[in-house]
Amino acid sequence: MSQTTTKKDRWGVILLGHGSQRGTSKAECSCAWSKDEFPAWCQECPSTPNGLQQAATRLQGMLQINESQMVLSCLEFLEPFPHEAAKMLKDRGYDQVVMTPFLLGNGKHATLEMNEIVEEVQDQLPGLELHLADGLGLDTNLADLVVQRVKELESSNEHSSADQGIGPHGILLVKAGTKTEYDDCIWLEELGQLIEDRLGTQYAVAVAQSHYGDPTMDDAAAKLAENRCVSSIMCIPYVFFPGIILQRNIIGGLKEIEARYPHIVMSMTPPLGVDDKIISTAADRVRKVWDQATT
């Protein structure tokens, strides 16, 4: 038995999401793009609270740890908050805890707030060793999941290539907005290029933020429509769950793009949801901390 396997039983794990009060009904799902008629490709996306709990349960299984070692925590809205989650694990006898951010971007939540949380917890619980794992960020698993979403929609009845003209298929990947001062989105551009490389020469990928910062959805759509002359644009919401950002910012933004380019066929995939590719990436981040701590 490896050193990591024997020592992992002494660790607590916090899966740290953002949290939301939204995303609890189908009316807030991306399926609303289809005029309230839920299409055949509807993923039955879970609400944010249920989805995050599913993620924590799957992560526990992948890490092969027991239930007492895993706590789901959120930055906002959903308790327990990080300092409360850390105290729960310490009270259960775990003096070493790894906190893994379940966040798709590299903005303020994933950088400045993480460091502030670590400092706060260490001040409140001086006997606890809190280790911060890397966020999800740029990862081949996430690129593969986006490609999977593209192929799923293309194979559904809701997306017909016969309706598309000559030109590459445009892919518009849209993440939740972060102010440019907190995230330059270089990683997002690199992810977009990775996705385009995987899809092949018949596709053109542009990335955007739903609001706040650059690149904007308008700029990304112009890049696809005017510079790369796409015949269609498939919007992929790079968010976990249905919610206000998806409904108001991403779907709303795509409707404006559709009005600006009526000759281009528009479609939208479901959000990412809870997928084993994402959970596997989070598990790898935890194992990396374990490996570094045992060497």
HELIX and SHEET records of a PDB file:
HELIX    1   1 GLN A    3  LYS A    7  1                                   5    
HELIX    2   2 LYS A    8  ARG A   10  5                                   3    
HELIX    3   3 LYS A   26  GLU A   28  5                                   3    
HELIX    4   4 SER A   30  SER A   34  5                                   5    
HELIX    5   5 THR A   48  LEU A   63  1                                  16    
HELIX    6   6 GLU A   67  GLN A   69  5                                   3    
HELIX    7   7 PRO A   82  ASP A   91  1                                  10    
HELIX    8   8 LEU A  112  GLN A  124  1                                  13    
HELIX    9   9 THR A  140  GLU A  154  1                                  15    
HELIX   10  10 SER A  161  ASP A  163  5                                   3    
HELIX   11  11 ILE A  186  LEU A  199  1                                  14    
HELIX   12  12 MET A  217  ALA A  222  1                                   6    
HELIX   13  13 LYS A  223  ASN A  227  3                                   5    
HELIX   14  14 ILE A  244  ILE A  244  1                                   1    
HELIX   15  15 ILE A  245  ILE A  251  3                                   7    
HELIX   16  16 GLY A  252  ARG A  260  1                                   9    
HELIX   17  17 ASP A  276  ALA A  293  1                                  18    
SHEET    1   A 4 MET A  70  CYS A  74  0                                        
SHEET    2   A 4 TRP A  11  GLY A  17  1                                        
SHEET    3   A 4 GLN A  96  PRO A 101  1                                        
SHEET    4   A 4 GLU A 129  LEU A 132  1                                        
SHEET    1   B 4 TYR A 203  GLN A 209  0                                        
SHEET    2   B 4 HIS A 169  LYS A 175  1                                        
SHEET    3   B 4 SER A 232  TYR A 238  1                                        
SHEET    4   B 4 VAL A 265  MET A 268  1                                        
END                                                                             
